[in-house]
Amino acid sequence: MGVIVALTLKEAMRRRAFLGTVIILIALYGLSFLPRAFKEAFGGNERQFEVGVNLAVLFGVDIIKFFSAVLAILLCAGAITAEIERGYLAAILPRPLHRWELYLGKWLGVMLFSTANATLWTAMLWVSVAVQGEPRMEMWYALPYVLLYPVLYGTLALALSSFLGASLASMFTVAAGAFAYFSDHFLRPIAALFDVKFLQQIVWLSEWTVPMATLKRLVQARVDTILPPGMDDAPPFGSPEVLAFLKPTVQTLDGVYVAVYITIALLVGLLIFWRRDVQ
Amino acid sequence: MWAIETRNLRKVFRPLFGGKPITAVDNLNLQVPPGTVFGFLGPNGAGKTTTIQILIGNVYPTAGEAFVLGHPAGAIAAKRKLGFLPEKFQFHDFLTAEEFLRMHGRLAKMDGATLQKRIDEVLELVGLAERRKSKIREFSKGMQQRIGLAQAIIHDPDLVILDEPTSALDPLGRRRVREVVQYLKERGKTVFLNSHLLSEVERSCDEVAIINRGRVVKQGALDELLVNRSIVSIELKRVEPRILEGMSKVARKVQPVDERRVTAEVDEEDAVPELVRAIVESGGALLGLQAHRETLEDLFIQTVEGEAK
């Protein structure tokens, strides 16, 4: 399996993913210096600068979540069926290795690459704000949960790639992510504020279908401590039920659900790949 | 123990969204003796590739059994002793020839020292020793085919399945493949060769099986299948029934082609002068004659066309 992991890593580097890594690094570096640039250009006190850094950090964490997930989708969506169609697996599958070794090898390879990327990006963001005298350890506390984004979406894309080509696998994964994002960011406030049961059920369903909102809460619990006071507070009206729906808090089993979801997605993809004909 | 054995092997592909099921392999019974070079022949769509995919474990049979070196097809124990060169492949072209073979050696669970020695050997054997540090993307199609052959034998397998190994090669490349096949045969390996180039198969193989519509229609040793039979092409001033009748007394089969030409099949070359005598005695005016031994191509066409009728 180690050979497949190494091969997947080499392929990832070859597919210009490395270039993407560098571009995001530069973007994060630039982002971290925006508050200082604003302060120097428009003036402002230390407190405003500190808030600016906090916002840059929060936005930086969002960038890391988004791009590490996108990278994982791109690498995983073409890992199985597309490679079979192109003929890459024709000489590898007859080797004495189980299909699960090949599948998990590819999964591990992409996850290692994504982990390295997200860690590198976090390190860049942390160092660049630290040198400005504003170290934020919160982003390191959030990193284990941020890493779950590429794991979740990469696993989903890999499972779909066990029977779909690269374009369809990535399209369906992105569609699932978009559904989860749309439900959490747009449907949730509408469903809560206007108390529409049907929309609330859709939001609830979307969270079970793709637990992105659950993951978001897990990350926020680690980084939102640096949010400026007053930001992201619940509105000063509505019943406790409505407010609880609008601003759900982290539940004890949230992490477990995400882990179970990823495990099931991994196993389903593995099962399909194990049982399918390859030619 | 057979190197390859199939018992009533059957594979039916059922389209995902309805449609007529396609029977690619239909009660295929095949026995490949160990240590032979075995030709696996058949027209397009006969089920050759599907059979090979079942043997290497890529496709699951619908019914029947397939064994490779005594193990169920697709089992890890079978794959350990199996080398395979696919017909359609795309190698990881960012690797050098040496890295590529090292990767395949490691996938075949070879240890470091043995692997390095073996890489040198096979690169020499396929004529790529001097290009070991070149990336595969720099290779010509023929060189890629040869590095493919190298990966198939890197782990010194007991059975090598070659799916159209010479399709992309020039005459020199084809000779190199023949040499590799000969090398494997001398080392007691079994080579299972699927090729459309029947002259290549005839030169390399000890045994052949011809399949059509998913079934074996002929199998045996080449020298038994290609008996000392001659095909004679005759040109006459005019083909007449009495001449054909006279020829039929000597030839086992007489087939008029047009008004001037006839093809006759005789059991042995010694019968050709007798055939000439029969034509002359029947009053035929012989203008030309060409005799040649029956080739694998003749046998193949005869078998497949016979099946179609």
Interface residues (C-beta under 8 A of the other chain):
Chain A: V3 I4 L7 K10 E11 R14 R86 G87 Y88 A90 A91 I92 L93 P94 R95 P96 L97 H98 R275 D277 V278 Q279
Chain B: F13 T49 T50 Q53 I56 G57 N58 V59 Y60 I76 K79 R80 L82 F84 L85 P86 K88 F89 Q90 F91 H92 F94 L95 M103 H104 R106 L107 A108 K109 G148 Q151 A152
